[in-house]
Amino acid sequence: MKKTLHPKQVAILEVLKRGVEGMSLREIGREIGVRSPATVSHHIRQLEKKGYLRRHPSHPSQYTLLKDPVKDIVYVNLYGLASCGAGGFLADENILDRIPLSTRLFGVTDRSFLVRARGDSMEPAISDGDLVLVDQQPCLETNAMALVVCEEEPRIKKVIFAGDQVVLASLNPTYPPEVYKKGTSLTIVGRVRSIIKFSV
């Protein structure tokens, strides 16, 4: 099983099997002979992706080892609330949780992340509270549904390109379209891949 792992990933698993709680990345690095905490963090993310361990969402320095690697499940970052009403969005400090998703069912890639929708402007496709799976992708064709950041506010909209203008359209007809010039304070973060409906 471990033949598929980098030697440093095997070493990290051995350290964590000893039941050491709350070790910092630097402390784990010292145990496995790695100086850079960023390198340790990279290997831990790879172990998560390969299904060997799970990080506690509220305590990132605590880990749960999984008995058998879960091949079909990856943990996807959940970022804040994306507005469906009238920068540094993907920064690590903006991660609220890590959600397990099936790669086969949702087509998750290493560019995928989640946001929770708010508002009703994208009804009936997206409702308030739904989880929206997005693939980071700054270039889209017209009429794609996307996550954009406009005037520092994240929004989920249908993006329409018209000459030097970008139109943000809602699916709910009670919301008028918003028109922006290209190159203004509008950033396309990524394409909406899937919607996970939220039920109360």
DRENPA-3360 file (N, C-alpha, C; in nm, 2 decimals, always signed):
BEGIN
1 = MKKTLHPK = +0.08/-0.12/+0.00/+0.00/+0.00/+0.00/+0.09/+0.13/+0.00 ~ +0.19/+0.12/+0.08/+0.27/+0.24/+0.10/+0.37/+0.26/-0.02 ~ +0.38/+0.17/-0.11/+0.47/+0.18/-0.23/+0.42/+0.30/-0.31 ~ +0.29/+0.34/-0.30/+0.24/+0.45/-0.38/+0.28/+0.59/-0.31 ~ +0.33/+0.58/-0.20/+0.36/+0.71/-0.12/+0.50/+0.75/-0.13 ~ +0.52/+0.88/-0.13/+0.66/+0.94/-0.12/+0.72/+0.90/+0.02 ~ +0.85/+0.87/+0.02/+0.91/+0.83/+0.15/+0.88/+0.92/+0.27 ~ +0.87/+1.05/+0.24/+0.84/+1.15/+0.35/+0.70/+1.13/+0.39;
9 = QVAILEVL = +0.61/+1.09/+0.30/+0.47/+1.07/+0.34/+0.46/+0.95/+0.43 ~ +0.54/+0.84/+0.40/+0.54/+0.73/+0.48/+0.59/+0.76/+0.62 ~ +0.70/+0.85/+0.63/+0.76/+0.89/+0.75/+0.66/+0.97/+0.83 ~ +0.58/+1.06/+0.77/+0.48/+1.14/+0.84/+0.37/+1.04/+0.90 ~ +0.33/+0.94/+0.83/+0.23/+0.85/+0.88/+0.29/+0.78/+1.01 ~ +0.41/+0.74/+1.00/+0.48/+0.67/+1.12/+0.48/+0.77/+1.24 ~ +0.51/+0.89/+1.22/+0.51/+0.99/+1.33/+0.37/+1.00/+1.39 ~ +0.27/+1.02/+1.30/+0.13/+1.03/+1.35/+0.08/+0.91/+1.42;
17 = KRGVEGMS = +0.13/+0.79/+1.37/+0.08/+0.67/+1.44/+0.12/+0.66/+1.58 ~ +0.22/+0.73/+1.62/+0.27/+0.73/+1.76/+0.17/+0.80/+1.85 ~ +0.07/+0.87/+1.79/-0.03/+0.93/+1.87/+0.01/+1.07/+1.93 ~ +0.10/+1.13/+1.86/+0.15/+1.26/+1.91/+0.04/+1.37/+1.86 ~ -0.02/+1.43/+1.96/-0.13/+1.53/+1.93/-0.07/+1.67/+1.92 ~ -0.13/+1.74/+1.83/-0.10/+1.89/+1.82/+0.04/+1.92/+1.78 ~ +0.11/+1.83/+1.71/+0.25/+1.87/+1.66/+0.24/+1.97/+1.55 ~ +0.33/+2.07/+1.56/+0.34/+2.17/+1.45/+0.40/+2.11/+1.33;
25 = LREIGREI = +0.38/+2.18/+1.22/+0.45/+2.14/+1.09/+0.60/+2.13/+1.11 ~ +0.66/+2.23/+1.18/+0.80/+2.24/+1.20/+0.85/+2.12/+1.29 ~ +0.76/+2.08/+1.39/+0.80/+1.97/+1.47/+0.79/+1.83/+1.39 ~ +0.69/+1.82/+1.31/+0.68/+1.70/+1.23/+0.80/+1.70/+1.13 ~ +0.84/+1.82/+1.08/+0.95/+1.82/+0.99/+1.08/+1.78/+1.05 ~ +1.10/+1.82/+1.18/+1.22/+1.77/+1.25/+1.22/+1.62/+1.26 ~ +1.11/+1.56/+1.29/+1.10/+1.42/+1.31/+1.13/+1.34/+1.18 ~ +1.10/+1.40/+1.06/+1.12/+1.33/+0.94/+1.24/+1.38/+0.85;
33 = GVRSPATV = +1.31/+1.48/+0.91/+1.43/+1.53/+0.84/+1.40/+1.63/+0.73 ~ +1.29/+1.71/+0.75/+1.26/+1.81/+0.65/+1.26/+1.95/+0.73 ~ +1.33/+2.05/+0.67/+1.34/+2.18/+0.73/+1.22/+2.27/+0.70 ~ +1.16/+2.26/+0.59/+1.06/+2.35/+0.55/+0.92/+2.31/+0.59 ~ +0.85/+2.39/+0.67/+0.71/+2.35/+0.71/+0.62/+2.35/+0.58 ~ +0.65/+2.43/+0.48/+0.57/+2.42/+0.36/+0.58/+2.29/+0.29 ~ +0.69/+2.22/+0.30/+0.71/+2.09/+0.24/+0.63/+1.99/+0.32 ~ +0.63/+2.00/+0.45/+0.56/+1.91/+0.53/+0.41/+1.93/+0.50;
41 = SHHIRQLE = +0.36/+2.05/+0.49/+0.22/+2.08/+0.46/+0.18/+2.02/+0.33 ~ +0.27/+2.03/+0.23/+0.24/+1.97/+0.10/+0.22/+1.82/+0.11 ~ +0.31/+1.75/+0.18/+0.30/+1.61/+0.20/+0.17/+1.57/+0.27 ~ +0.13/+1.65/+0.37/+0.01/+1.62/+0.45/-0.11/+1.63/+0.36 ~ -0.11/+1.74/+0.27/-0.22/+1.75/+0.18/-0.23/+1.64/+0.08 ~ -0.11/+1.58/+0.04/-0.11/+1.47/-0.05/-0.17/+1.34/+0.02 ~ -0.14/+1.33/+0.15/-0.19/+1.22/+0.23/-0.34/+1.23/+0.24 ~ -0.39/+1.35/+0.26/-0.54/+1.37/+0.26/-0.60/+1.33/+0.13;
49 = KKGYLRRH = -0.54/+1.38/+0.02/-0.59/+1.35/-0.11/-0.60/+1.20/-0.14 ~ -0.49/+1.13/-0.09/-0.48/+0.99/-0.12/-0.57/+0.91/-0.02 ~ -0.63/+0.98/+0.08/-0.72/+0.91/+0.17/-0.66/+0.84/+0.29 ~ -0.53/+0.88/+0.32/-0.46/+0.82/+0.44/-0.49/+0.89/+0.57 ~ -0.52/+1.01/+0.57/-0.55/+1.08/+0.69/-0.66/+1.19/+0.67 ~ -0.71/+1.24/+0.78/-0.81/+1.35/+0.78/-0.77/+1.45/+0.88 ~ -0.77/+1.58/+0.84/-0.74/+1.68/+0.94/-0.87/+1.73/+1.01 ~ -0.86/+1.75/+1.14/-0.98/+1.80/+1.21/-1.01/+1.95/+1.16;
57 = PSHPSQYT = -1.13/+1.97/+1.11/-1.16/+2.11/+1.05/-1.14/+2.22/+1.14 ~ -1.16/+2.20/+1.27/-1.15/+2.32/+1.37/-1.01/+2.32/+1.43 ~ -0.94/+2.21/+1.42/-0.80/+2.20/+1.48/-0.71/+2.14/+1.38 ~ -0.65/+2.22/+1.29/-0.58/+2.17/+1.17/-0.45/+2.10/+1.21 ~ -0.40/+2.11/+1.34/-0.29/+2.03/+1.38/-0.32/+1.90/+1.44 ~ -0.45/+1.86/+1.44/-0.49/+1.73/+1.48/-0.54/+1.64/+1.36 ~ -0.49/+1.52/+1.36/-0.51/+1.43/+1.25/-0.58/+1.30/+1.29 ~ -0.66/+1.25/+1.20/-0.72/+1.11/+1.22/-0.66/+1.03/+1.11;
65 = LLKDPVKD = -0.60/+0.92/+1.15/-0.54/+0.82/+1.05/-0.66/+0.73/+1.00 ~ -0.67/+0.70/+0.88/-0.77/+0.61/+0.82/-0.71/+0.48/+0.80 ~ -0.78/+0.37/+0.83/-0.72/+0.24/+0.83/-0.68/+0.20/+0.69 ~ -0.77/+0.23/+0.59/-0.75/+0.20/+0.45/-0.76/+0.32/+0.37 ~ -0.67/+0.34/+0.28/-0.68/+0.46/+0.19/-0.81/+0.47/+0.12 ~ -0.88/+0.58/+0.12/-1.01/+0.60/+0.05/-0.97/+0.66/-0.09 ~ -0.99/+0.58/-0.19/-0.94/+0.62/-0.32/-1.04/+0.72/-0.39 ~ -1.16/+0.71/-0.35/-1.26/+0.79/-0.42/-1.30/+0.92/-0.35;
73 = IVYVNLYG = -1.24/+0.95/-0.24/-1.28/+1.06/-0.16/-1.16/+1.16/-0.15 ~ -1.19/+1.29/-0.17/-1.09/+1.39/-0.15/-1.16/+1.50/-0.06 ~ -1.07/+1.57/+0.01/-1.12/+1.68/+0.09/-1.11/+1.81/+0.02 ~ -1.22/+1.88/+0.01/-1.22/+2.01/-0.07/-1.24/+2.12/+0.02 ~ -1.16/+2.23/+0.00/-1.18/+2.35/+0.08/-1.31/+2.42/+0.06 ~ -1.37/+2.46/+0.18/-1.49/+2.54/+0.18/-1.46/+2.68/+0.22 ~ -1.49/+2.78/+0.13/-1.46/+2.92/+0.15/-1.59/+3.00/+0.17 ~ -1.61/+3.05/+0.29/-1.71/+3.15/+0.32/-1.84/+3.14/+0.25;
81 = LASCGAGG = -1.90/+3.26/+0.24/-2.03/+3.27/+0.18/-2.02/+3.35/+0.05 ~ -2.07/+3.29/-0.06/-2.07/+3.36/-0.19/-2.21/+3.42/-0.21 ~ -2.21/+3.55/-0.24/-2.34/+3.61/-0.25/-2.41/+3.57/-0.38 ~ -2.54/+3.55/-0.37/-2.62/+3.53/-0.48/-2.72/+3.65/-0.49 ~ -2.70/+3.75/-0.42/-2.78/+3.87/-0.42/-2.71/+3.99/-0.48 ~ -2.82/+4.11/-0.47/-2.76/+4.23/-0.53/-2.62/+4.26/-0.45 ~ -0.89/+3.91/-0.54/-0.81/+3.94/-0.43/-0.75/+3.81/-0.37 ~ -0.80/+3.82/-0.26/-0.74/+3.70/-0.19/-0.85/+3.61/-0.14;
89 = FLADENIL = -0.95/+3.58/-0.23/-1.06/+3.50/-0.19/-1.01/+3.36/-0.15 ~ -0.92/+3.30/-0.23/-0.87/+3.16/-0.20/-0.76/+3.15/-0.11 ~ -0.73/+3.25/-0.03/-0.62/+3.25/+0.07/-0.65/+3.14/+0.18 ~ -0.55/+3.08/+0.23/-0.56/+2.98/+0.33/-0.64/+3.02/+0.45 ~ -0.63/+3.15/+0.49/-0.70/+3.20/+0.61/-0.85/+3.21/+0.59 ~ -0.89/+3.20/+0.46/-1.04/+3.21/+0.44/-1.11/+3.07/+0.43 ~ -1.03/+2.96/+0.46/-1.09/+2.83/+0.45/-1.17/+2.81/+0.58 ~ -1.30/+2.77/+0.56/-1.38/+2.75/+0.68/-1.39/+2.60/+0.72;
97 = DRIPLSTR = -1.37/+2.51/+0.62/-1.38/+2.37/+0.65/-1.32/+2.30/+0.53 ~ -1.31/+2.16/+0.55/-1.27/+2.08/+0.44/-1.37/+1.97/+0.43 ~ -1.44/+1.96/+0.31/-1.55/+1.87/+0.30/-1.52/+1.75/+0.21 ~ -1.55/+1.63/+0.26/-1.51/+1.51/+0.18/-1.61/+1.49/+0.06 ~ -1.56/+1.48/-0.06/-1.64/+1.46/-0.18/-1.59/+1.34/-0.26 ~ -1.68/+1.28/-0.33/-1.64/+1.17/-0.42/-1.58/+1.23/-0.55 ~ -1.47/+1.18/-0.59/-1.41/+1.23/-0.72/-1.49/+1.17/-0.84 ~ -1.54/+1.05/-0.82/-1.62/+1.00/-0.94/-1.76/+1.06/-0.95;
105 = LFGVTDRS = -1.82/+1.09/-0.84/-1.95/+1.15/-0.84/-1.95/+1.30/-0.88 ~ -1.85/+1.37/-0.83/-1.85/+1.52/-0.85/-1.75/+1.56/-0.95 ~ -1.66/+1.48/-0.99/-1.55/+1.52/-1.08/-1.45/+1.62/-1.02 ~ -1.43/+1.60/-0.90/-1.34/+1.69/-0.83/-1.20/+1.68/-0.88 ~ -1.13/+1.80/-0.90/-0.99/+1.81/-0.94/-0.91/+1.88/-0.84 ~ -0.78/+1.90/-0.86/-0.70/+1.98/-0.77/-0.73/+2.13/-0.78 ~ -0.81/+2.17/-0.87/-0.85/+2.31/-0.88/-0.99/+2.33/-0.82 ~ -1.05/+2.23/-0.76/-1.19/+2.24/-0.71/-1.19/+2.30/-0.57;
113 = FLVRARGD = -1.30/+2.37/-0.54/-1.32/+2.42/-0.41/-1.47/+2.45/-0.39 ~ -1.52/+2.47/-0.27/-1.66/+2.49/-0.24/-1.69/+2.63/-0.18 ~ -1.80/+2.68/-0.21/-1.86/+2.80/-0.14/-2.00/+2.77/-0.11 ~ -2.05/+2.84/+0.00/-2.19/+2.82/+0.03/-2.27/+2.94/-0.02 ~ -2.37/+2.92/-0.10/-2.44/+3.03/-0.16/-2.53/+3.10/-0.06 ~ -2.56/+3.22/-0.09/-2.66/+3.29/+0.00/-2.75/+3.38/-0.10 ~ -2.87/+3.39/-0.06/-2.96/+3.47/-0.14/-3.04/+3.38/-0.24 ~ -3.13/+3.45/-0.32/-3.22/+3.37/-0.41/-3.21/+3.42/-0.55;
121 = SMEPAISD = -3.10/+3.50/-0.59/-3.10/+3.55/-0.72/-3.06/+3.44/-0.83 ~ -3.01/+3.32/-0.78/-2.98/+3.22/-0.88/-3.09/+3.10/-0.87 ~ -3.20/+3.13/-0.81/-3.31/+3.03/-0.81/-3.36/+3.02/-0.95 ~ -3.40/+2.90/-0.99/-3.42/+2.78/-0.92/-3.30/+2.69/-0.91 ~ -3.19/+2.72/-0.98/-3.07/+2.63/-0.99/-3.00/+2.63/-0.85 ~ -2.98/+2.74/-0.79/-2.90/+2.75/-0.67/-2.99/+2.82/-0.56 ~ -3.01/+2.75/-0.45/-3.08/+2.81/-0.34/-2.99/+2.86/-0.22 ~ -3.05/+2.94/-0.14/-2.98/+2.99/-0.02/-2.93/+2.87/+0.06;
129 = GDLVLVDQ = -2.80/+2.87/+0.09/-2.74/+2.76/+0.17/-2.68/+2.65/+0.10 ~ -2.71/+2.64/-0.04/-2.65/+2.53/-0.12/-2.50/+2.54/-0.12 ~ -2.43/+2.42/-0.12/-2.29/+2.42/-0.15/-2.27/+2.42/-0.30 ~ -2.18/+2.50/-0.34/-2.15/+2.52/-0.49/-2.01/+2.48/-0.51 ~ -1.99/+2.37/-0.59/-1.85/+2.33/-0.63/-1.80/+2.41/-0.75 ~ -1.69/+2.47/-0.73/-1.63/+2.56/-0.84/-1.49/+2.50/-0.87 ~ -1.46/+2.51/-1.00/-1.32/+2.48/-1.05/-1.26/+2.62/-1.08 ~ -1.14/+2.64/-1.01/-1.07/+2.76/-1.04/-1.03/+2.77/-1.18;
137 = QPCLETNA = -1.08/+2.88/-1.25/-1.06/+2.89/-1.39/-1.09/+3.04/-1.43 ~ -0.99/+3.12/-1.45/-1.02/+3.26/-1.48/-1.07/+3.29/-1.62 ~ -1.06/+3.20/-1.71/-1.11/+3.23/-1.85/-1.23/+3.14/-1.88 ~ -1.34/+3.20/-1.92/-1.46/+3.12/-1.94/-1.52/+3.16/-2.08 ~ -1.61/+3.08/-2.13/-1.69/+3.12/-2.25/-1.81/+3.19/-2.20 ~ -1.87/+3.27/-2.28/-1.99/+3.34/-2.25/-2.10/+3.25/-2.21 ~ -2.19/+3.30/-2.12/-2.30/+3.22/-2.06/-2.27/+3.12/-1.96 ~ -2.14/+3.11/-1.92/-2.11/+3.01/-1.82/-2.15/+3.06/-1.68;
145 = MALVVCEE = -2.19/+2.97/-1.59/-2.22/+3.01/-1.45/-2.08/+3.01/-1.38 ~ -2.06/+3.12/-1.30/-1.93/+3.13/-1.24/-1.93/+3.20/-1.11 ~ -1.82/+3.18/-1.03/-1.80/+3.26/-0.91/-1.71/+3.38/-0.95 ~ -1.76/+3.50/-0.92/-1.68/+3.62/-0.95/-1.66/+3.69/-0.82 ~ -1.56/+3.78/-0.82/-1.55/+3.87/-0.71/-1.56/+4.01/-0.77 ~ -1.66/+4.08/-0.72/-1.70/+4.22/-0.78/-1.70/+4.32/-0.66 ~ -1.61/+4.42/-0.67/-1.60/+4.52/-0.57/-1.58/+4.45/-0.43 ~ -1.49/+4.35/-0.43/-1.45/+4.27/-0.31/-1.56/+4.18/-0.26;
153 = EPRIKKVI = -1.67/+4.17/-0.33/-1.78/+4.08/-0.29/-1.79/+3.96/-0.38 ~ -1.78/+3.83/-0.32/-1.79/+3.72/-0.41/-1.94/+3.69/-0.44 ~ -1.96/+3.66/-0.57/-2.10/+3.64/-0.62/-2.10/+3.52/-0.72 ~ -2.21/+3.45/-0.72/-2.23/+3.35/-0.82/-2.33/+3.40/-0.92 ~ -2.29/+3.41/-1.05/-2.37/+3.47/-1.16/-2.34/+3.39/-1.29 ~ -2.43/+3.41/-1.38/-2.41/+3.38/-1.52/-2.33/+3.49/-1.59 ~ -2.22/+3.46/-1.65/-2.13/+3.56/-1.70/-2.15/+3.57/-1.85 ~ -2.18/+3.68/-1.90/-2.20/+3.71/-2.05/-2.10/+3.81/-2.09;
161 = FAGDQVVL = -2.03/+3.78/-2.20/-1.93/+3.87/-2.25/-1.99/+3.94/-2.37 ~ -1.99/+4.08/-2.37/-2.05/+4.15/-2.48/-1.95/+4.27/-2.52 ~ -1.86/+4.24/-2.62/-1.77/+4.35/-2.65/-1.67/+4.37/-2.53 ~ -1.66/+4.50/-2.49/-1.57/+4.53/-2.38/-1.65/+4.53/-2.25 ~ -1.77/+4.47/-2.25/-1.85/+4.47/-2.13/-1.86/+4.32/-2.08 ~ -1.88/+4.31/-1.95/-1.91/+4.18/-1.88/-2.05/+4.20/-1.81 ~ -2.14/+4.11/-1.85/-2.28/+4.12/-1.78/-2.29/+4.01/-1.68 ~ -2.33/+4.04/-1.56/-2.35/+3.94/-1.46/-2.51/+3.93/-1.45;
169 = ASLNPTYP = -2.55/+3.81/-1.49/-2.70/+3.79/-1.50/-2.74/+3.69/-1.39 ~ -2.86/+3.71/-1.34/-2.92/+3.62/-1.24/-3.02/+3.53/-1.31 ~ -3.04/+3.42/-1.25/-3.15/+3.33/-1.31/-3.29/+3.37/-1.26 ~ -3.29/+3.43/-1.14/-3.42/+3.48/-1.09/-3.45/+3.61/-1.16 ~ -3.56/+3.62/-1.24/-3.59/+3.74/-1.32/-3.62/+3.86/-1.24 ~ -3.64/+3.85/-1.12/-3.66/+3.97/-1.04/-3.53/+4.06/-1.01 ~ -3.42/+4.00/-1.05/-3.29/+4.07/-1.03/-3.24/+4.12/-1.16 ~ -3.22/+4.25/-1.18/-3.17/+4.30/-1.31/-3.03/+4.26/-1.33;
177 = PEVYKKGT = -2.98/+4.25/-1.46/-2.84/+4.22/-1.49/-2.75/+4.34/-1.45 ~ -2.63/+4.31/-1.41/-2.53/+4.41/-1.38/-2.42/+4.42/-1.49 ~ -2.39/+4.53/-1.53/-2.30/+4.55/-1.64/-2.17/+4.61/-1.59 ~ -2.05/+4.55/-1.63/-1.92/+4.61/-1.59/-1.83/+4.61/-1.72 ~ -1.74/+4.70/-1.72/-1.64/+4.71/-1.82/-1.53/+4.61/-1.79 ~ -1.47/+4.55/-1.89/-1.36/+4.46/-1.87/-1.24/+4.54/-1.81 ~ -1.17/+4.47/-1.72/-1.06/+4.54/-1.66/-1.09/+4.62/-1.54 ~ -1.22/+4.63/-1.50/-1.26/+4.70/-1.38/-1.25/+4.60/-1.26;
185 = SLTIVGRV = -1.31/+4.64/-1.15/-1.30/+4.56/-1.03/-1.38/+4.43/-1.03 ~ -1.36/+4.36/-1.14/-1.44/+4.23/-1.15/-1.34/+4.12/-1.18 ~ -1.33/+4.02/-1.10/-1.24/+3.91/-1.12/-1.32/+3.78/-1.13 ~ -1.29/+3.70/-1.23/-1.35/+3.57/-1.25/-1.27/+3.47/-1.17 ~ -1.33/+3.41/-1.07/-1.25/+3.31/-0.99/-1.26/+3.17/-1.05 ~ -1.38/+3.13/-1.09/-1.39/+2.99/-1.15/-1.53/+2.96/-1.20 ~ -1.54/+2.84/-1.26/-1.66/+2.79/-1.32/-1.74/+2.71/-1.22 ~ -1.87/+2.72/-1.21/-1.95/+2.64/-1.13/-1.96/+2.50/-1.20;
193 = RSIIKFSV = -1.91/+2.40/-1.12/-1.92/+2.26/-1.17/-2.04/+2.19/-1.13 ~ -2.08/+2.20/-1.00/-2.19/+2.13/-0.95/-2.25/+2.20/-0.83 ~ -2.38/+2.17/-0.80/-2.45/+2.22/-0.69/-2.49/+2.11/-0.60 ~ -2.46/+2.12/-0.47/-2.50/+2.03/-0.37/-2.61/+2.09/-0.29 ~ -2.73/+2.04/-0.31/-2.85/+2.10/-0.25/-2.85/+2.09/-0.10 ~ -2.88/+2.19/-0.03/-2.89/+2.20/+0.11/-3.03/+2.18/+0.16 ~ -3.06/+2.08/+0.24/-3.19/+2.07/+0.30/-3.19/+2.09/+0.45 ~ -3.28/+2.16/+0.50/-3.29/+2.20/+0.64/-3.34/+2.08/+0.72;
% end
